[in-house]
Amino acid sequence: MPSKNVISWTSLIDGYNYNDSPFEALSVFKEMESKLVEPDEVTLLGLVSICSKLGSFEKAQWADEYIQKRGCEPTIHITNALIDMHAKCGNIEKACRIFDRTVNRTLVTWTTMIQGLGVHGHGIEALVRFSQMQREGFKPDAVLFLCTLCACSHAGLVDEGINCFRSMTEDYSIVPWMDHYGSLVDLLCRAQQVDKAFQFVERMNSEPDERIWRALLRACKEKGDFVVARKLIIRLLDLEPQYSGNYVLASNLFAATGEWDEVKRIREEMSSARVAKTDSAYSFVELATFQH
């Protein structure tokens, strides 16, 4: 292109970002900056999204400082994005500080903060924000209830999670999604209340999906109830015959009960062509350089 404006640059940046290439997206952003093209709000939202995907504490700080140096008050959209970015990059304290100084909060602001607290295991703090939000006149929606239930699950707050689910259905007449059911089942299973989890599943208005059966399977295995766990793994293999994760669960289950012939059979099936192969996973940690 003989000439490029901020829309051209932003389109390319977002294209890389949406296609899970955040490093390339950030490189294009820096190239745009070197050309002295002034970013607009959409560009800055893309920048924050890129740093959120990178998960880097350092990159998050850099993006925050870059926006501050522009000298203009961030819009509520950028503020919400910054809260989400810092939470995802491990700086929940900074996310809370931005939230606390935000005056004109929206439902998205509250949802983002509660979700961030929940992911970091601060279930009580998430519930405090949830109550504060209601006192300020905000009406929670299905997404916010899901974030709150997840926060309860991460923190092991069983009674609070059950009350949250009950409030969603009874006080706000919100029809639960499968994710809501799954979060509560996961909460009960994490708390080793497997019997209560099964009772809850039996009362569900929808047919449980694979995620719920997997949560129950793991709980039964940890409890040592291999009879029920065996029935669950058979059901999972019928529901998802091409998902390799189910074969791993089955292999581990039969290994735990000493059924080595079954382990061999499962591994042979898992290596067959009809079972989808999973991509290799990776993890990383960011090393800080300390100066003395």
N, C-alpha and C positions, 0 to 999 in steps of 0.2 A: 504494500500500500504506500503510495507516495506521501500521504499525510495521515496521521493517526491522532484521534482526540481521546479524551478520558473514557468515552464509551467503548472505543476500540480496545484500549488497554484492559479495561475492566472485563470486557467480554472474554478476552483471552485468559486473564487471570482466573475468572470464575470457571471457564472451561476446564482448565487444569485441575482446579480445586474439586469440581464436581466429579471428575474422573479419577479421584483419589491420587492425585499427583501434587501434594501440597508443596514439596520442595521446588518443583518447577514453577508452581504458581508464585511462590515467594520470589524466585529469581526474576520472573517477569515483572513483578511489582517493583523490585529494586531497579530494573532496567528502565521502567516508566519514570521512576523518581529521578534517575540520572538524566532523563530527557527533559526534566523540569516541567512535566505535566502534572497539574494540580489534581489530586484525587478528590472525588466527591463522596457523599455519604455511602453510596452503594459500593464504591471501591474500598472504603474503610471497613464496611461490614464484611466484605470479602477477606480483607487482611486479618480481621479478628477470627473469622472462621478458619482460615489457614492455620493460624497459630493454635487454635483449639485442636485441630486434627494432629498437629505436630506434637502436642502434649508437652511442650518444652517450657519450663519455668522461665528460662532466660528469654525465649522468644516472646512469651506473653508479656513480660516486663517491658521489652523493647516496643511492642505494639502499643501498649498502654501509654508509654512515654511519648511515642510518636504522635498519638492522637492529642495528648495534652499540649505538646509543643505547638500545635496548630492554633492555639489560643482561643478557640471557640468552644462554647458549652456543648458537650455531646448530646445528641438527641436521645430519646428514650430507647429507640431501637439499638443504638450503639451501646448505651448503658447496659441494656439487657444482655447484649452480646459479650460485653466485657465481664459481666458477672459470670456468665457461662464459661467463658474462656479461662478465667483465673481458677474457677472450681475444677475444670477438667485438667488444668495444668498443675494441680496440686497446691495452689495457694488459696485455700478456702478463707483464710483471714482477710486477704485483700478483697475477695469477692464480697465478704460481709461488710467491709468498710464502704465499698462502692454502694451496696444496697442501703446501708444506714444513712448515707448522705443523699440518697435519691428522694426527691420530694414528691414528684408526680408519678407514683408507681402505677403500673397496670397489672392485670391478672398474669400476664406473661412474666413480669418482674418477680412477683411472688412465686410463681411456679418454678422459675429458674433458680431462685435462691433455695427453695425447699428441696428441689432435686439435687442441687450441689451439696447441701448439708447431708442429705440422705446417703449419697454415694460415699461421702467421707465418714459415714458411721455415726453422725451426730443426730440420732433419731429424736432425742428429747428437744434439741434446738429446732429441728424441723417442725415438730408438733407445736412448739411455742409460736413459731412464725405462722403456722396454719391457723391457730386460734386468734392471733393478732390480726391476721388478714380478715377473718370473719367479723371481728369487732369493728374493723374499719369499713364494713359494709360491702366487701367483695363476696360474690357468690362463687364458690368453687365449682369447677366443671369436671368432666371425666378425667381429663389429663392431669389436673392437679390432685385429684384423689389417687390416681395411679402413682404419682410421685410420692405422695404421703404414705401410701401402702408400702412402696419399695423402701422408704426411709425406715418404717417400722420393721420391715423384714431384715434389713442390714443391721439394725440395732437390737434385734430380738425382742421387740416390744409387742408381745402377743396380744394382751388385752387391749392395748391401744389400737392395734391393727384391726382386731375384730370390731371394736367400736367404730372405727373409721369406715369400714365396709358397711356396717349397719346404718350409719348416718348417711352414707351415699345413697343407699337404696331406699331407706325409709324417710329421711328428712328432705332429701333433694330429688327423690324419684328418678335417679339416674340408673339406667339399665346397664349392668356390669358388662364390660368387655371380657374376652377370654384372658387378657392380660391382668385384669383385676382379680379374677378367680385364681390365676396362676400365682400372683404375688401373695395372696393369703395362704394358699396351699404351701408355697415355699416357706412362708413365715412359720407355719405350724410344723412343717417337717424339720426346719432348722432347730426349732425348740424341742424336737423329739416327741411331739404330740401327734404321732402317726395315726392313732385311732381317731382323734378329732379331725384330722385332715381327711381321712376316708369318709367320715360322716358328712363333712362339708361337701365333698365331691358328690356323694350320693344325693344331696339336696340341690345340686346345681340345676339351673334351668336349661343349660346347654350341655351338649356332649363334650366331655373333657378332651383336650387336644394332647398332642404328644408331649409337650413341655410339662403338663401336669402329671402325666403318667411317669415321666422320667424323674420328677421330683419325689413322687411316692416311691419309686423303685429305689432311689438312693437312700431314702429314709428307712425303708424296710431292710436294706442291706446293712446299714449302720446299726440298726436295732437287732440284727441277727435273725430276722424273720424271713428265712430263705424260701419257705414254701410260697408265701405271697409274692416275694420278689421274683420267683421263677414264673409265676402266672403273668406278672406284669411285663417281664421281658419278652415273653411269647406274644403278648398283645402288641408291644412296641414293634417287634419285628414284622408282625402282620400289617401294622399301620404304615410303617416306613421301611420297607424292605431294601431300599437303596441308600439309607442313611448309615454311614460307617460308624457314627458315634454309638448307635444302638448295639452294634456288634462288639465294640470295645466294652460296653457295659455288660453284655452277656458273657464275654470271655472272662472278665474280672469276677463276675458272679460265680460262674462255674469253677473258676480257679479257687475261690474262697471256700467252696464246698468240696474241693478235691475231686471234681468230676473232670478228669483230664482228657477223657475221650471226647467229651462235649466241647472242651476248650479247643481241641484240635479241629473238630468239625466246624466250629464257629469261625476259627481263623482261616480255614480253607474257604468258607463261604465269603468271608470278608475280602479275601484276595481275588475272588472271582470277578469277572468283568461286569457283572450286574450291580455290584456295589460301588457307589460313587466314591471316588477318592477325594480326600480333603486336602486343601492347600496347606503347605507347611506354615506353622505359626512362628512368631518370633516375639521377643520382648526386649526392652532396653531400659537402661537407667541413665539418668543425666548426672554426670559427675561435676560437682562444683569445684572451682579452683579457689582455694583460700590463700590469702596473702597475710603473712605474719608481720 
